[in-house]
Amino acid sequence: MTLRSALTCLVLLASASALAAGRPRYGGELRVAHDGPPEVAEPALADTPLEATLLGLLSRPVCRITTDGAVHPSLARELSRPTPQSVRLTLPNAAAAGALARAWMRLASTEGASPYRALLYPVRGEGRQVSANGPLLELSLSFPWPDLERALCHPALAAPVASGPLGPFSAAGRGALEARLAWPQGRPYLDRLLLTGTDERGLSRLWSARQVQLVLGVSSETDTTAGAPFYATYLAFSPRRLPSDFRQAVESAIDREDLTRLFVHAPALPMPHLLPPMLMQQGPRPRPAPPATGPARKVTLLYDSSVEDQRAVAERIQVKLHERGYTVALEPLPRAALRARWAKGDFELMLHALLLPPVPGPALAVVLDAGGRRDLLGVELPAIGALADAAARDTRARERALALAPSVPLVPLYAQGLGLRVAPEAGGLRFDAQGLPMLDGLHLVPQEATATGGRP
């Protein structure tokens, strides 16, 4: 008997046993609708919560963080620390290790410059010299950084989909994904996912007609489930091109509560500090008085053309800054072009949205890099990493976020999560600490178990 045949027999036996015991069983097809792009490929650019969820079906990072803060292998078979300043990753095979090493080196390079490169900053060479030895990746650290494993769980550190089958599902034709028997953490319960991309109105129509069992990207605040809001949006500005009182002008003009409630899709929370509410307490922050009136200025605000909320927010900022003497021209750009302009420092104003890690230290690293203060990483991270206790590191990172905020040219605006609806017949929905749903854990509940239930 071949290995594949043996695995199939085991799956069938497990399914039969589970069914006999009235427990969830393997198999079945789940119909999913979403309002994201038809394809996601580059992890560092697929960083909205929805895109990261879709990417995670086909390509996963080496690990995942559960809501209790524990790190569990995902793509990796094992994570270990041979010494306090080295991390060893055991991947399924040499091809997976090589694909991951190339992805990380590209992320850290000038060519693929991304604020998520800060997640690899503690690695010797800042991630630019990662190499695979068969299925192993050996990472040496430049300074103590106990949070490296939690940083490596970020979706931006997954390998591109084109690298091969590195997720719990594999593509099986237009909009269809099939479960991978060889997924290191065990094959998904479901046999197949059928994905339908549409707009917000289409999501509502498909759900009302019961043509789908899971809807991703729901913006309603009622009858929905949502992951933790770690997708943080900032107004980045260039201190070299704007007057010194620009931050004061923005802070005096923008009401974050109104901005979030009126112009941003739910689930969303106003964010007055560098780190989102899930990572640090968001105390009251009074709005400053407007700065003295100066000469009229013309500036350009760049924003992500693929994110509908950014257009609405950009237009609102345009109106409010006009009251402070700024004529703001709006320029929508594809995300790749937007990040390229960021990497070159070629902007006056830019809406910069980032999926932050659910850990204060790594999140602060990403924010500092995004704000053009990469010079602070070598000062701040070693001091945080020197604390052995995780709670102490988190507290230190929060304190430094408050202290450094005035020197980082970012105005925090709001943080969002992923809203979704799931039918009663689809059970087992859980979220990870990143706020993303773990769809490979979904299963179809036997019809008799939901016969008296209804749609939420």
HELIX and SHEET records of a PDB file:
HELIX    1   1 LEU A    3  ALA A   20  1                                  18    
HELIX    2   2 PRO A   43  LEU A   45  5                                   3    
HELIX    3   3 PRO A   49  LEU A   58  1                                  10    
HELIX    4   4 ALA A   94  ALA A  108  1                                  15    
HELIX    5   5 PRO A  115  LEU A  120  5                                   6    
HELIX    6   6 ARG A  124  GLY A  127  5                                   4    
HELIX    7   7 LEU A  148  LEU A  152  1                                   5    
HELIX    8   8 PRO A  155  LEU A  157  5                                   3    
HELIX    9   9 VAL A  161  SER A  163  5                                   3    
HELIX   10  10 GLU A  200  SER A  208  1                                   9    
HELIX   11  11 PHE A  246  ALA A  253  1                                   8    
HELIX   12  12 ARG A  256  PHE A  263  1                                   8    
HELIX   13  13 GLU A  308  HIS A  322  1                                  15    
HELIX   14  14 ARG A  335  LYS A  344  1                                  10    
HELIX   15  15 PRO A  360  ALA A  370  1                                  11    
HELIX   16  16 ARG A  374  LEU A  376  5                                   3    
HELIX   17  17 LEU A  377  GLY A  385  1                                   9    
HELIX   18  18 ALA A  390  LEU A  404  1                                  15    
HELIX   19  19 ALA A  405  SER A  407  5                                   3    
HELIX   20  20 LEU A  439  GLY A  441  5                                   3    
HELIX   21  21 GLN A  447  THR A  450  1                                   4    
SHEET    1   A 7 PHE A 169  ALA A 171  0                                        
SHEET    2   A 7 ALA A 176  ALA A 179 -1                                        
SHEET    3   A 7 ARG A 192  GLY A 197 -1                                        
SHEET    4   A 7 GLU A  29  HIS A  34  1                                        
SHEET    5   A 7 LEU A 214  LEU A 216  1                                        
SHEET    6   A 7 GLY A 419  VAL A 422 -1                                        
SHEET    7   A 7 THR A 225  ALA A 226 -1                                        
SHEET    1   B 2 CYS A  63  ILE A  65  0                                        
SHEET    2   B 2 VAL A  71  PRO A  73 -1                                        
SHEET    1   C 4 GLU A  78  THR A  83  0                                        
SHEET    2   C 4 SER A  86  THR A  90 -1                                        
SHEET    3   C 4 LEU A 136  SER A 140 -1                                        
SHEET    4   C 4 ALA A 132  ASN A 133 -1                                        
SHEET    1   D 6 ALA A 268  PRO A 270  0                                        
SHEET    2   D 6 LEU A 410  GLN A 416 -1                                        
SHEET    3   D 6 TYR A 231  PHE A 237 -1                                        
SHEET    4   D 6 LEU A 349  LEU A 355 -1                                        
SHEET    5   D 6 ARG A 297  ASP A 304  1                                        
SHEET    6   D 6 TYR A 326  LEU A 333  1                                        
SHEET    1   E 2 ALA A 426  GLY A 427  0                                        
SHEET    2   E 2 HIS A 443  LEU A 444 -1                                        
END                                                                             
